[in-house]
Amino acid sequence: MELMSYVGMVLAMLVIFYFLLLRPESKKKKALEKMRSELAVGDQVTTIGGIIGTICAVKDESIVIETSADRVRVEFAKWAITTRGAQTVEAQK
């Protein structure tokens, strides 16, 4: 009978682990992939390196962003984009 209670405890721990750690991470990953697939010209984005710019061109696996008033254009892989929209210090708090 003790073996069944141990098995039950292990199963309960696995279920809790799934709902607290794995499932939210999976949802976040899907939302990030959806956001990256919906990127369009004119969107303001931030890269994983903290570079903020406006999208000038969208390709299959990369995007080109314009980073400043000097019209500097840089090409990034789509996976390097972390957020879409204007980033402010107040929004991050």
PAROZA-273179 format. One record per atom (N, C-alpha, C, CB): atom name; z, x, y. Coordinates in steps of 0.2 Angstrom, whole numbers, plus 5000, padded with zeros to 4 digits. Atoms other than C-alpha are relative to their C-alpha. Last residue first. Glycine has a CB too. Layout:
CA/Z/X/Y
...
***
This chain:
N/4992/5000/5000
CA/4927/5039/5242
C/5002/4993/4996
CB/5003/4999/5006
N/4998/4997/5006
CA/4908/5042/5238
C/5008/4999/4999
CB/4998/5008/5001
N/5002/5003/5006
CA/4902/5029/5250
C/5002/5003/4994
CB/4992/4999/4999
N/4996/5006/5001
CA/4912/5036/5264
C/4998/4996/4994
CB/4999/4995/5006
N/4994/4998/5002
CA/4904/5053/5262
C/5004/4994/4999
CB/5004/5005/5005
N/4995/4999/4995
CA/4887/5046/5263
C/5007/5002/4997
CB/5000/4994/5005
N/4994/4998/5002
CA/4872/5046/5251
C/5004/5002/5006
CB/4999/5006/4996
N/4997/4996/4995
CA/4857/5035/5256
C/5007/5002/4997
CB/5000/4997/5007
N/4997/5003/4994
CA/4849/5028/5241
C/5003/5005/5004
CB/5004/4995/4997
N/5005/5003/4996
CA/4845/5034/5223
C/5003/4996/5006
CB/4995/4995/4996
N/4999/5006/4997
CA/4856/5045/5213
C/4994/4998/5004
CB/5007/5000/5004
N/4994/5003/5002
CA/4856/5059/5200
C/5001/4993/5003
CB/5006/5004/5002
N/4998/5005/4995
CA/4838/5065/5200
C/5007/4997/4998
CB/4994/4995/5002
N/4996/4997/4995
CA/4836/5081/5190
C/5002/4995/5005
CB/4996/5006/5003
N/4993/5000/5002
CA/4830/5071/5175
C/5004/5003/5005
CB/5000/5004/4993
N/4997/5006/4999
CA/4814/5067/5185
C/5007/5000/4998
CB/4996/4994/4996
N/5000/5004/5006
CA/4809/5085/5186
C/5004/4994/5001
CB/5003/5004/4993
N/4994/5000/5005
CA/4808/5091/5203
C/4998/4996/4994
CB/5006/4997/5004
N/5001/5004/5006
CA/4794/5096/5215
C/5006/5001/4996
CB/4993/5002/4997
N/4998/4996/5006
CA/4798/5102/5233
C/4999/4995/4994
CB/5008/5002/5001
N/5001/5004/5007
CA/4790/5097/5249
C/5002/5004/4994
CB/4993/4997/5000
N/5000/4996/5006
CA/4796/5104/5266
C/5000/4996/4994
CB/5006/5005/5000
N/5005/5002/5005
CA/4791/5092/5280
C/4999/5004/4994
CB/4993/4998/5003
N/5005/4995/5001
CA/4800/5101/5293
C/4995/4999/4995
CB/5003/5007/4999
N/5005/5001/4994
CA/4810/5086/5297
C/4995/5005/5000
CB/5004/4999/5006
N/4997/4999/4993
CA/4819/5089/5280
C/4994/4998/5005
CB/5002/5007/5001
N/4993/4999/4999
CA/4818/5087/5261
C/5003/5000/5007
CB/5002/5006/4997
N/5000/4997/4994
CA/4802/5079/5256
C/5007/5001/5003
CB/4995/4996/5006
N/4996/5003/4994
CA/4802/5075/5238
C/4999/5004/5006
CB/5008/5000/4998
N/5001/4995/4994
CA/4789/5077/5224
C/5004/4997/5006
CB/4993/5002/5002
N/5001/5003/4994
CA/4793/5069/5207
C/5000/5005/5006
CB/5006/4995/5002
N/4997/4997/4995
CA/4792/5074/5189
C/4999/4996/5007
CB/4997/5007/5001
N/4994/4997/5001
CA/4788/5068/5172
C/5004/5004/5006
CB/4999/5006/4994
N/4997/5002/5006
CA/4775/5056/5174
C/5006/5003/4999
CB/4995/5002/4994
N/5005/4998/5006
CA/4771/5059/5192
C/5004/4997/4994
CB/4999/5007/5000
N/4997/5001/5006
CA/4779/5051/5208
C/4995/5001/4995
CB/5003/4992/4999
N/5005/5001/5006
CA/4774/5057/5225
C/5004/4999/4994
CB/4995/5006/5000
N/5007/5000/4998
CA/4782/5058/5242
C/4995/4998/4995
CB/4999/5006/5004
N/5006/4999/5004
CA/4800/5054/5238
C/4994/4999/5003
CB/5001/4995/4994
N/5004/5006/5001
CA/4813/5056/5252
C/4994/5001/4995
CB/4998/4997/5007
N/5006/5000/4998
CA/4826/5070/5251
C/4997/4993/4999
CB/4995/5005/4998
N/5002/5007/4998
CA/4843/5075/5248
C/4994/5000/5003
CB/5006/4997/5004
N/5005/5001/4995
CA/4847/5091/5238
C/4998/4993/5001
CB/4994/5004/4998
N/4998/5002/4993
CA/4864/5091/5230
C/4995/5000/5005
CB/5005/5004/5002
N/4998/4994/4996
CA/4859/5102/5215
C/5003/4998/5007
CB/4995/5005/5000
N/4994/4997/5003
CA/4859/5087/5203
C/5003/5006/5004
CB/4999/5002/4993
N/5001/4997/5006
CA/4846/5079/5215
C/5007/5003/4997
CB/4995/5006/5001
N/4996/4994/5000
CA/4849/5066/5228
C/4999/5003/4993
CB/5008/4998/5001
N/4997/4998/5006
CA/4836/5052/5232
C/5004/5007/5001
CB/4995/5002/4994
N/4996/4994/4999
CA/4829/5042/5246
C/5004/5002/4994
CB/5004/4999/5007
N/4993/5000/5002
CA/4815/5031/5240
C/5004/5006/5002
CB/5001/4998/4993
N/4996/5003/4995
CA/4799/5031/5250
C/5007/5000/4999
CB/4997/4993/5002
N/5001/4996/4994
CA/4788/5033/5235
C/5004/4996/5006
CB/4992/5000/5002
N/5007/5002/4996
CA/4795/5024/5220
C/5000/5004/5006
CB/5000/4993/5002
N/5000/4996/4994
CA/4809/5028/5207
C/4993/4999/5003
CB/5001/5007/4999
N/5002/5004/4994
CA/4810/5014/5194
C/4999/5004/5007
CB/5005/4995/5001
N/5007/5003/5002
CA/4810/5025/5178
C/4997/4996/5006
CB/5000/4996/4994
N/5005/4995/4999
CA/4824/5036/5186
C/4993/4997/4998
CB/5002/5006/4995
N/5001/4999/4993
CA/4835/5020/5189
C/4994/5006/5001
CB/5007/5003/5003
N/5004/5006/4997
CA/4832/5014/5171
C/4999/5002/5007
CB/5004/4994/4999
N/5007/5000/5002
CA/4837/5031/5164
C/4996/4995/5003
CB/4999/5000/4992
N/5003/4994/4997
CA/4853/5032/5174
C/4992/5000/4998
CB/5003/5006/4998
N/5001/5002/4993
CA/4857/5014/5169
C/4997/5006/5003
CB/5007/4998/5003
N/5006/5004/5000
CA/4854/5019/5150
C/4999/4998/5008
CB/5002/4994/4996
N/5007/4996/5001
CA/4865/5034/5152
C/4994/4996/5001
CB/5001/5003/4993
N/5002/4996/4994
CA/4879/5024/5160
C/4994/5004/4999
CB/5006/5005/5002
N/5002/5005/4995
CA/4879/5011/5146
C/4998/5004/5007
CB/5006/4995/5002
N/5006/5002/5002
CA/4880/5025/5133
C/4997/4995/5005
CB/5000/4996/4993
N/5004/4994/4999
CA/4895/5033/5142
C/4992/4998/4998
CB/5002/5006/4996
N/5001/5000/4992
CA/4904/5016/5143
C/4995/5006/5001
CB/5006/5002/5003
N/5004/5005/4997
CA/4901/5014/5124
C/4999/5000/5007
CB/5003/4993/4998
N/5008/5000/5002
CA/4906/5031/5118
C/4996/4994/5003
CB/5000/4999/4993
N/5004/4994/4998
CA/4923/5033/5127
C/4993/4999/4999
CB/5003/5006/4996
N/4997/4996/4994
CA/4935/5018/5128
C/4995/5006/5002
CB/5007/5002/4998
N/5000/5004/4994
CA/4926/5006/5116
C/5002/5003/5006
CB/5004/4994/4999
N/5007/5002/4998
CA/4921/5019/5103
C/5000/4996/5006
CB/4997/4995/4994
N/5004/4995/4998
CA/4938/5027/5103
C/4993/4998/5002
CB/5000/5006/4995
N/4997/4998/4993
CA/4947/5011/5101
C/4996/5005/5003
CB/5007/5001/5000
N/5003/5006/4996
CA/4936/5006/5086
C/5002/5001/5007
CB/5003/4994/4997
N/5007/4999/4999
CA/4939/5024/5079
C/4997/4994/5004
CB/4997/5000/4993
N/5001/4995/4996
CA/4958/5022/5081
C/4993/5001/5002
CB/5003/5007/4998
N/4998/5002/4993
CA/4958/5005/5073
C/4999/5005/5005
CB/5008/4998/5000
N/5005/5005/4998
CA/4949/5012/5058
C/5001/4997/5007
CB/4999/4994/4995
N/5006/4996/4999
CA/4961/5026/5056
C/4994/4996/5003
CB/4998/5004/4994
N/4998/4997/4994
CA/4976/5014/5057
C/4994/5005/5003
CB/5006/5005/5000
N/5001/5005/4995
CA/4968/5003/5044
C/5002/5003/5007
CB/5005/4994/4999
N/5007/5001/4999
CA/4965/5018/5033
C/4999/4995/5006
CB/4997/4997/4993
N/5003/4994/4997
CA/4983/5023/5035
C/4993/4999/5002
CB/5001/5006/4996
N/4998/5000/4993
CA/4989/5005/5032
C/4998/5006/5003
CB/5008/5000/5000
N/5003/5005/4996
CA/4979/5004/5016
C/5002/5000/5007
CB/5001/4993/4997
N/5006/4997/4999
CA/4986/5021/5009
C/4996/4995/5005
CB/4996/5001/4994
N/5000/4995/4994
CA/5003/5015/5012
C/4993/5002/5001
CB/5005/5005/4998
N/5000/5004/4994
CA/5000/5000/5000
C/5000/5004/5006
CB/5006/4995/5000
***
